[in-house]
């Protein structure tokens, strides 16, 4: 997986992960032809949609 620098006005978030979770996340992102950042963003979107649907958050 190759890291690229892309200018963005979006806020940044720093996350601390165990080595194994990081490596498996990179492999999954690569398999799905996404960046790790894109994969994490999508997974968070799905969890937020689920939480809204279940009334956990508004």
mmCIF file of the N, C-alpha and C atoms, coordinates in Angstrom:
data_MODEL
# 
_entry.id   MODEL 
# 
loop_
_atom_site.group_PDB 
_atom_site.id 
_atom_site.type_symbol 
_atom_site.label_atom_id 
_atom_site.label_alt_id 
_atom_site.label_comp_id 
_atom_site.label_asym_id 
_atom_site.label_entity_id 
_atom_site.label_seq_id 
_atom_site.pdbx_PDB_ins_code 
_atom_site.Cartn_x 
_atom_site.Cartn_y 
_atom_site.Cartn_z 
_atom_site.occupancy 
_atom_site.B_iso_or_equiv 
_atom_site.pdbx_formal_charge 
_atom_site.auth_seq_id 
_atom_site.auth_comp_id 
_atom_site.auth_asym_id 
_atom_site.auth_atom_id 
_atom_site.pdbx_PDB_model_num 
ATOM 1   N N  . UNK A 1 1  ? 0.852   -1.173 0.000  1.00 0.00 ? 1  UNK A N  1 
ATOM 2   C CA . UNK A 1 1  ? 0.000   0.000  0.000  1.00 0.00 ? 1  UNK A CA 1 
ATOM 3   C C  . UNK A 1 1  ? 0.894   1.232  0.000  1.00 0.00 ? 1  UNK A C  1 
ATOM 4   N N  . UNK A 1 2  ? 0.645   2.134  -0.912 1.00 0.00 ? 2  UNK A N  1 
ATOM 5   C CA . UNK A 1 2  ? 1.469   3.315  -1.053 1.00 0.00 ? 2  UNK A CA 1 
ATOM 6   C C  . UNK A 1 2  ? 0.764   4.516  -0.444 1.00 0.00 ? 2  UNK A C  1 
ATOM 7   N N  . UNK A 1 3  ? 1.457   5.234  0.398  1.00 0.00 ? 3  UNK A N  1 
ATOM 8   C CA . UNK A 1 3  ? 0.888   6.431  0.999  1.00 0.00 ? 3  UNK A CA 1 
ATOM 9   C C  . UNK A 1 3  ? 1.042   7.594  0.035  1.00 0.00 ? 3  UNK A C  1 
ATOM 10  N N  . UNK A 1 4  ? -0.008  8.379  -0.097 1.00 0.00 ? 4  UNK A N  1 
ATOM 11  C CA . UNK A 1 4  ? 0.045   9.575  -0.930 1.00 0.00 ? 4  UNK A CA 1 
ATOM 12  C C  . UNK A 1 4  ? -0.402  10.765 -0.107 1.00 0.00 ? 4  UNK A C  1 
ATOM 13  N N  . UNK A 1 5  ? 0.086   11.917 -0.464 1.00 0.00 ? 5  UNK A N  1 
ATOM 14  C CA . UNK A 1 5  ? -0.299  13.144 0.207  1.00 0.00 ? 5  UNK A CA 1 
ATOM 15  C C  . UNK A 1 5  ? -1.280  13.883 -0.677 1.00 0.00 ? 5  UNK A C  1 
ATOM 16  N N  . UNK A 1 6  ? -2.452  14.127 -0.142 1.00 0.00 ? 6  UNK A N  1 
ATOM 17  C CA . UNK A 1 6  ? -3.495  14.823 -0.887 1.00 0.00 ? 6  UNK A CA 1 
ATOM 18  C C  . UNK A 1 6  ? -3.935  16.021 -0.056 1.00 0.00 ? 6  UNK A C  1 
ATOM 19  N N  . UNK A 1 7  ? -3.875  17.224 -0.629 1.00 0.00 ? 7  UNK A N  1 
ATOM 20  C CA . UNK A 1 7  ? -4.316  18.398 0.128  1.00 0.00 ? 7  UNK A CA 1 
ATOM 21  C C  . UNK A 1 7  ? -5.807  18.270 0.459  1.00 0.00 ? 7  UNK A C  1 
ATOM 22  N N  . UNK A 1 8  ? -6.161  18.638 1.673  1.00 0.00 ? 8  UNK A N  1 
ATOM 23  C CA . UNK A 1 8  ? -7.556  18.552 2.087  1.00 0.00 ? 8  UNK A CA 1 
ATOM 24  C C  . UNK A 1 8  ? -7.856  19.618 3.120  1.00 0.00 ? 8  UNK A C  1 
ATOM 25  N N  . UNK A 1 9  ? -9.073  20.135 3.062  1.00 0.00 ? 9  UNK A N  1 
ATOM 26  C CA . UNK A 1 9  ? -9.525  21.096 4.064  1.00 0.00 ? 9  UNK A CA 1 
ATOM 27  C C  . UNK A 1 9  ? -10.278 20.393 5.186  1.00 0.00 ? 9  UNK A C  1 
ATOM 28  N N  . UNK A 1 10 ? -10.384 19.068 5.103  1.00 0.00 ? 10 UNK A N  1 
ATOM 29  C CA . UNK A 1 10 ? -11.113 18.310 6.112  1.00 0.00 ? 10 UNK A CA 1 
ATOM 30  C C  . UNK A 1 10 ? -10.308 18.244 7.402  1.00 0.00 ? 10 UNK A C  1 
ATOM 31  N N  . UNK A 1 11 ? -11.008 18.218 8.539  1.00 0.00 ? 11 UNK A N  1 
ATOM 32  C CA . UNK A 1 11 ? -10.298 18.074 9.813  1.00 0.00 ? 11 UNK A CA 1 
ATOM 33  C C  . UNK A 1 11 ? -9.569  16.734 9.875  1.00 0.00 ? 11 UNK A C  1 
ATOM 34  N N  . UNK A 1 12 ? -8.479  16.710 10.602 1.00 0.00 ? 12 UNK A N  1 
ATOM 35  C CA . UNK A 1 12 ? -7.692  15.485 10.755 1.00 0.00 ? 12 UNK A CA 1 
ATOM 36  C C  . UNK A 1 12 ? -8.029  14.844 12.094 1.00 0.00 ? 12 UNK A C  1 
ATOM 37  N N  . UNK A 1 13 ? -7.905  13.530 12.137 1.00 0.00 ? 13 UNK A N  1 
ATOM 38  C CA . UNK A 1 13 ? -8.134  12.768 13.353 1.00 0.00 ? 13 UNK A CA 1 
ATOM 39  C C  . UNK A 1 13 ? -6.972  11.808 13.536 1.00 0.00 ? 13 UNK A C  1 
ATOM 40  N N  . UNK A 1 14 ? -6.402  11.801 14.701 1.00 0.00 ? 14 UNK A N  1 
ATOM 41  C CA . UNK A 1 14 ? -5.311  10.885 14.993 1.00 0.00 ? 14 UNK A CA 1 
ATOM 42  C C  . UNK A 1 14 ? -5.867  9.719  15.804 1.00 0.00 ? 14 UNK A C  1 
ATOM 43  N N  . UNK A 1 15 ? -5.525  8.498  15.395 1.00 0.00 ? 15 UNK A N  1 
ATOM 44  C CA . UNK A 1 15 ? -6.034  7.296  16.046 1.00 0.00 ? 15 UNK A CA 1 
ATOM 45  C C  . UNK A 1 15 ? -4.855  6.396  16.395 1.00 0.00 ? 15 UNK A C  1 
ATOM 46  N N  . UNK A 1 16 ? -4.904  5.808  17.563 1.00 0.00 ? 16 UNK A N  1 
ATOM 47  C CA . UNK A 1 16 ? -3.874  4.862  17.985 1.00 0.00 ? 16 UNK A CA 1 
ATOM 48  C C  . UNK A 1 16 ? -4.422  3.453  17.849 1.00 0.00 ? 16 UNK A C  1 
ATOM 49  N N  . UNK A 1 17 ? -3.717  2.605  17.110 1.00 0.00 ? 17 UNK A N  1 
ATOM 50  C CA . UNK A 1 17 ? -4.151  1.236  16.864 1.00 0.00 ? 17 UNK A CA 1 
ATOM 51  C C  . UNK A 1 17 ? -3.064  0.252  17.262 1.00 0.00 ? 17 UNK A C  1 
ATOM 52  N N  . UNK A 1 18 ? -3.481  -0.931 17.682 1.00 0.00 ? 18 UNK A N  1 
ATOM 53  C CA . UNK A 1 18 ? -2.525  -2.015 17.891 1.00 0.00 ? 18 UNK A CA 1 
ATOM 54  C C  . UNK A 1 18 ? -1.925  -2.385 16.540 1.00 0.00 ? 18 UNK A C  1 
ATOM 55  N N  . UNK A 1 19 ? -0.710  -2.904 16.539 1.00 0.00 ? 19 UNK A N  1 
ATOM 56  C CA . UNK A 1 19 ? -0.038  -3.278 15.292 1.00 0.00 ? 19 UNK A CA 1 
ATOM 57  C C  . UNK A 1 19 ? -0.873  -4.236 14.449 1.00 0.00 ? 19 UNK A C  1 
ATOM 58  N N  . UNK A 1 20 ? -1.459  -5.235 15.094 1.00 0.00 ? 20 UNK A N  1 
ATOM 59  C CA . UNK A 1 20 ? -2.243  -6.230 14.356 1.00 0.00 ? 20 UNK A CA 1 
ATOM 60  C C  . UNK A 1 20 ? -3.470  -5.604 13.704 1.00 0.00 ? 20 UNK A C  1 
ATOM 61  N N  . UNK A 1 21 ? -4.173  -4.741 14.433 1.00 0.00 ? 21 UNK A N  1 
ATOM 62  C CA . UNK A 1 21 ? -5.349  -4.075 13.874 1.00 0.00 ? 21 UNK A CA 1 
ATOM 63  C C  . UNK A 1 21 ? -4.964  -3.182 12.698 1.00 0.00 ? 21 UNK A C  1 
ATOM 64  N N  . UNK A 1 22 ? -3.855  -2.494 12.813 1.00 0.00 ? 22 UNK A N  1 
ATOM 65  C CA . UNK A 1 22 ? -3.372  -1.641 11.727 1.00 0.00 ? 22 UNK A CA 1 
ATOM 66  C C  . UNK A 1 22 ? -3.054  -2.469 10.487 1.00 0.00 ? 22 UNK A C  1 
ATOM 67  N N  . UNK A 1 23 ? -2.312  -3.546 10.650 1.00 0.00 ? 23 UNK A N  1 
ATOM 68  C CA . UNK A 1 23 ? -1.931  -4.377 9.507  1.00 0.00 ? 23 UNK A CA 1 
ATOM 69  C C  . UNK A 1 23 ? -3.149  -5.021 8.848  1.00 0.00 ? 23 UNK A C  1 
ATOM 70  N N  . UNK A 1 24 ? -4.072  -5.530 9.657  1.00 0.00 ? 24 UNK A N  1 
ATOM 71  C CA . UNK A 1 24 ? -5.269  -6.145 9.090  1.00 0.00 ? 24 UNK A CA 1 
ATOM 72  C C  . UNK A 1 24 ? -6.152  -5.102 8.418  1.00 0.00 ? 24 UNK A C  1 
ATOM 73  N N  . UNK A 1 25 ? -6.213  -3.907 8.987  1.00 0.00 ? 25 UNK A N  1 
ATOM 74  C CA . UNK A 1 25 ? -6.962  -2.820 8.365  1.00 0.00 ? 25 UNK A CA 1 
ATOM 75  C C  . UNK A 1 25 ? -6.375  -2.432 7.018  1.00 0.00 ? 25 UNK A C  1 
ATOM 76  N N  . UNK A 1 26 ? -5.055  -2.379 6.938  1.00 0.00 ? 26 UNK A N  1 
ATOM 77  C CA . UNK A 1 26 ? -4.385  -2.061 5.667  1.00 0.00 ? 26 UNK A CA 1 
ATOM 78  C C  . UNK A 1 26 ? -4.679  -3.134 4.619  1.00 0.00 ? 26 UNK A C  1 
ATOM 79  N N  . UNK A 1 27 ? -4.640  -4.396 5.045  1.00 0.00 ? 27 UNK A N  1 
ATOM 80  C CA . UNK A 1 27 ? -4.924  -5.485 4.105  1.00 0.00 ? 27 UNK A CA 1 
ATOM 81  C C  . UNK A 1 27 ? -6.363  -5.423 3.600  1.00 0.00 ? 27 UNK A C  1 
ATOM 82  N N  . UNK A 1 28 ? -7.303  -5.152 4.508  1.00 0.00 ? 28 UNK A N  1 
ATOM 83  C CA . UNK A 1 28 ? -8.705  -5.052 4.109  1.00 0.00 ? 28 UNK A CA 1 
ATOM 84  C C  . UNK A 1 28 ? -8.917  -3.870 3.160  1.00 0.00 ? 28 UNK A C  1 
ATOM 85  N N  . UNK A 1 29 ? -8.324  -2.741 3.470  1.00 0.00 ? 29 UNK A N  1 
ATOM 86  C CA . UNK A 1 29 ? -8.447  -1.567 2.605  1.00 0.00 ? 29 UNK A CA 1 
ATOM 87  C C  . UNK A 1 29 ? -7.876  -1.864 1.221  1.00 0.00 ? 29 UNK A C  1 
ATOM 88  N N  . UNK A 1 30 ? -6.723  -2.514 1.187  1.00 0.00 ? 30 UNK A N  1 
ATOM 89  C CA . UNK A 1 30 ? -6.100  -2.866 -0.084 1.00 0.00 ? 30 UNK A CA 1 
ATOM 90  C C  . UNK A 1 30 ? -6.995  -3.819 -0.878 1.00 0.00 ? 30 UNK A C  1 
ATOM 91  N N  . UNK A 1 31 ? -7.538  -4.798 -0.205 1.00 0.00 ? 31 UNK A N  1 
ATOM 92  C CA . UNK A 1 31 ? -8.420  -5.782 -0.850 1.00 0.00 ? 31 UNK A CA 1 
ATOM 93  C C  . UNK A 1 31 ? -9.654  -5.093 -1.455 1.00 0.00 ? 31 UNK A C  1 
ATOM 94  N N  . UNK A 1 32 ? -10.155 -4.072 -0.760 1.00 0.00 ? 32 UNK A N  1 
ATOM 95  C CA . UNK A 1 32 ? -11.338 -3.331 -1.230 1.00 0.00 ? 32 UNK A CA 1 
ATOM 96  C C  . UNK A 1 32 ? -10.971 -2.142 -2.108 1.00 0.00 ? 32 UNK A C  1 
ATOM 97  N N  . UNK A 1 33 ? -9.695  -2.030 -2.439 1.00 0.00 ? 33 UNK A N  1 
ATOM 98  C CA . UNK A 1 33 ? -9.175  -0.961 -3.302 1.00 0.00 ? 33 UNK A CA 1 
ATOM 99  C C  . UNK A 1 33 ? -9.530  0.424  -2.753 1.00 0.00 ? 33 UNK A C  1 
ATOM 100 N N  . UNK A 1 34 ? -9.284  0.585  -1.476 1.00 0.00 ? 34 UNK A N  1 
ATOM 101 C CA . UNK A 1 34 ? -9.518  1.857  -0.788 1.00 0.00 ? 34 UNK A CA 1 
ATOM 102 C C  . UNK A 1 34 ? -8.261  2.210  0.000  1.00 0.00 ? 34 UNK A C  1 
ATOM 103 N N  . UNK A 1 35 ? -8.170  3.455  0.374  1.00 0.00 ? 35 UNK A N  1 
ATOM 104 C CA . UNK A 1 35 ? -7.137  3.834  1.331  1.00 0.00 ? 35 UNK A CA 1 
ATOM 105 C C  . UNK A 1 35 ? -7.649  3.433  2.718  1.00 0.00 ? 35 UNK A C  1 
ATOM 106 N N  . UNK A 1 36 ? -6.757  3.313  3.662  1.00 0.00 ? 36 UNK A N  1 
ATOM 107 C CA . UNK A 1 36 ? -7.164  2.980  5.017  1.00 0.00 ? 36 UNK A CA 1 
ATOM 108 C C  . UNK A 1 36 ? -8.061  4.085  5.567  1.00 0.00 ? 36 UNK A C  1 
ATOM 109 N N  . UNK A 1 37 ? -7.734  5.326  5.280  1.00 0.00 ? 37 UNK A N  1 
ATOM 110 C CA . UNK A 1 37 ? -8.544  6.455  5.721  1.00 0.00 ? 37 UNK A CA 1 
ATOM 111 C C  . UNK A 1 37 ? -9.963  6.363  5.157  1.00 0.00 ? 37 UNK A C  1 
ATOM 112 N N  . UNK A 1 38 ? -10.071 6.043  3.881  1.00 0.00 ? 38 UNK A N  1 
ATOM 113 C CA . UNK A 1 38 ? -11.374 5.913  3.232  1.00 0.00 ? 38 UNK A CA 1 
ATOM 114 C C  . UNK A 1 38 ? -12.176 4.767  3.839  1.00 0.00 ? 38 UNK A C  1 
ATOM 115 N N  . UNK A 1 39 ? -11.523 3.662  4.126  1.00 0.00 ? 39 UNK A N  1 
ATOM 116 C CA . UNK A 1 39 ? -12.199 2.522  4.729  1.00 0.00 ? 39 UNK A CA 1 
ATOM 117 C C  . UNK A 1 39 ? -12.723 2.882  6.119  1.00 0.00 ? 39 UNK A C  1 
ATOM 118 N N  . UNK A 1 40 ? -11.896 3.513  6.924  1.00 0.00 ? 40 UNK A N  1 
ATOM 119 C CA . UNK A 1 40 ? -12.304 3.895  8.275  1.00 0.00 ? 40 UNK A CA 1 
ATOM 120 C C  . UNK A 1 40 ? -13.454 4.897  8.224  1.00 0.00 ? 40 UNK A C  1 
ATOM 121 N N  . UNK A 1 41 ? -13.374 5.868  7.317  1.00 0.00 ? 41 UNK A N  1 
ATOM 122 C CA . UNK A 1 41 ? -14.442 6.854  7.162  1.00 0.00 ? 41 UNK A CA 1 
ATOM 123 C C  . UNK A 1 41 ? -15.760 6.164  6.814  1.00 0.00 ? 41 UNK A C  1 
ATOM 124 N N  . UNK A 1 42 ? -15.732 5.193  5.880  1.00 0.00 ? 42 UNK A N  1 
ATOM 125 C CA . UNK A 1 42 ? -16.942 4.478  5.477  1.00 0.00 ? 42 UNK A CA 1 
ATOM 126 C C  . UNK A 1 42 ? -17.510 3.639  6.611  1.00 0.00 ? 42 UNK A C  1 
ATOM 127 N N  . UNK A 1 43 ? -16.642 2.945  7.337  1.00 0.00 ? 43 UNK A N  1 
ATOM 128 C CA . UNK A 1 43 ? -17.107 2.144  8.469  1.00 0.00 ? 43 UNK A CA 1 
ATOM 129 C C  . UNK A 1 43 ? -17.753 3.028  9.534  1.00 0.00 ? 43 UNK A C  1 
ATOM 130 N N  . UNK A 1 44 ? -17.191 4.198  9.784  1.00 0.00 ? 44 UNK A N  1 
ATOM 131 C CA . UNK A 1 44 ? -17.775 5.130  10.743 1.00 0.00 ? 44 UNK A CA 1 
ATOM 132 C C  . UNK A 1 44 ? -19.126 5.631  10.249 1.00 0.00 ? 44 UNK A C  1 
ATOM 133 N N  . UNK A 1 45 ? -19.232 5.939  8.959  1.00 0.00 ? 45 UNK A N  1 
ATOM 134 C CA . UNK A 1 45 ? -20.521 6.356  8.392  1.00 0.00 ? 45 UNK A CA 1 
ATOM 135 C C  . UNK A 1 45 ? -21.582 5.281  8.600  1.00 0.00 ? 45 UNK A C  1 
ATOM 136 N N  . UNK A 1 46 ? -21.227 4.043  8.344  1.00 0.00 ? 46 UNK A N  1 
ATOM 137 C CA . UNK A 1 46 ? -22.178 2.941  8.510  1.00 0.00 ? 46 UNK A CA 1 
ATOM 138 C C  . UNK A 1 46 ? -22.621 2.801  9.968  1.00 0.00 ? 46 UNK A C  1 
ATOM 139 N N  . UNK A 1 47 ? -21.695 2.932  10.894 1.00 0.00 ? 47 UNK A N  1 
ATOM 140 C CA . UNK A 1 47 ? -22.033 2.832  12.317 1.00 0.00 ? 47 UNK A CA 1 
ATOM 141 C C  . UNK A 1 47 ? -22.930 3.987  12.755 1.00 0.00 ? 47 UNK A C  1 
ATOM 142 N N  . UNK A 1 48 ? -22.684 5.178  12.249 1.00 0.00 ? 48 UNK A N  1 
ATOM 143 C CA . UNK A 1 48 ? -23.516 6.337  12.584 1.00 0.00 ? 48 UNK A CA 1 
ATOM 144 C C  . UNK A 1 48 ? -24.925 6.149  12.031 1.00 0.00 ? 48 UNK A C  1 
ATOM 145 N N  . UNK A 1 49 ? -25.040 5.686  10.786 1.00 0.00 ? 49 UNK A N  1 
ATOM 146 C CA . UNK A 1 49 ? -26.354 5.418  10.198 1.00 0.00 ? 49 UNK A CA 1 
ATOM 147 C C  . UNK A 1 49 ? -27.115 4.393  11.029 1.00 0.00 ? 49 UNK A C  1 
ATOM 148 N N  . UNK A 1 50 ? -26.434 3.345  11.451 1.00 0.00 ? 50 UNK A N  1 
ATOM 149 C CA . UNK A 1 50 ? -27.051 2.297  12.269 1.00 0.00 ? 50 UNK A CA 1 
ATOM 150 C C  . UNK A 1 50 ? -27.511 2.862  13.616 1.00 0.00 ? 50 UNK A C  1 
ATOM 151 N N  . UNK A 1 51 ? -26.671 3.658  14.252 1.00 0.00 ? 51 UNK A N  1 
ATOM 152 C CA . UNK A 1 51 ? -27.006 4.245  15.545 1.00 0.00 ? 51 UNK A CA 1 
ATOM 153 C C  . UNK A 1 51 ? -28.211 5.176  15.431 1.00 0.00 ? 51 UNK A C  1 
ATOM 154 N N  . UNK A 1 52 ? -28.292 5.932  14.346 1.00 0.00 ? 52 UNK A N  1 
ATOM 155 C CA . UNK A 1 52 ? -29.441 6.817  14.131 1.00 0.00 ? 52 UNK A CA 1 
ATOM 156 C C  . UNK A 1 52 ? -30.714 6.000  13.930 1.00 0.00 ? 52 UNK A C  1 
ATOM 157 N N  . UNK A 1 53 ? -30.616 4.983  13.132 1.00 0.00 ? 53 UNK A N  1 
ATOM 158 C CA . UNK A 1 53 ? -31.772 4.126  12.840 1.00 0.00 ? 53 UNK A CA 1 
ATOM 159 C C  . UNK A 1 53 ? -32.304 3.453  14.104 1.00 0.00 ? 53 UNK A C  1 
ATOM 160 N N  . UNK A 1 54 ? -31.398 3.075  14.999 1.00 0.00 ? 54 UNK A N  1 
ATOM 161 C CA . UNK A 1 54 ? -31.776 2.392  16.230 1.00 0.00 ? 54 UNK A CA 1 
ATOM 162 C C  . UNK A 1 54 ? -32.085 3.358  17.367 1.00 0.00 ? 54 UNK A C  1 
ATOM 163 N N  . UNK A 1 55 ? -32.006 4.674  17.098 1.00 0.00 ? 55 UNK A N  1 
ATOM 164 C CA . UNK A 1 55 ? -32.323 5.669  18.106 1.00 0.00 ? 55 UNK A CA 1 
ATOM 165 C C  . UNK A 1 55 ? -31.238 5.902  19.140 1.00 0.00 ? 55 UNK A C  1 
ATOM 166 N N  . UNK A 1 56 ? -30.063 5.368  18.885 1.00 0.00 ? 56 UNK A N  1 
ATOM 167 C CA . UNK A 1 56 ? -28.957 5.540  19.818 1.00 0.00 ? 56 UNK A CA 1 
ATOM 168 C C  . UNK A 1 56 ? -28.467 7.002  19.824 1.00 0.00 ? 56 UNK A C  1 
ATOM 169 N N  . UNK A 1 57 ? -28.483 7.626  18.645 1.00 0.00 ? 57 UNK A N  1 
ATOM 170 C CA . UNK A 1 57 ? -28.159 9.055  18.503 1.00 0.00 ? 57 UNK A CA 1 
ATOM 171 C C  . UNK A 1 57 ? -29.171 9.678  17.559 1.00 0.00 ? 57 UNK A C  1 
ATOM 172 N N  . UNK A 1 58 ? -29.261 10.998 17.600 1.00 0.00 ? 58 UNK A N  1 
ATOM 173 C CA . UNK A 1 58 ? -30.203 11.712 16.710 1.00 0.00 ? 58 UNK A CA 1 
ATOM 174 C C  . UNK A 1 58 ? -29.513 12.147 15.446 1.00 0.00 ? 58 UNK A C  1 
# 
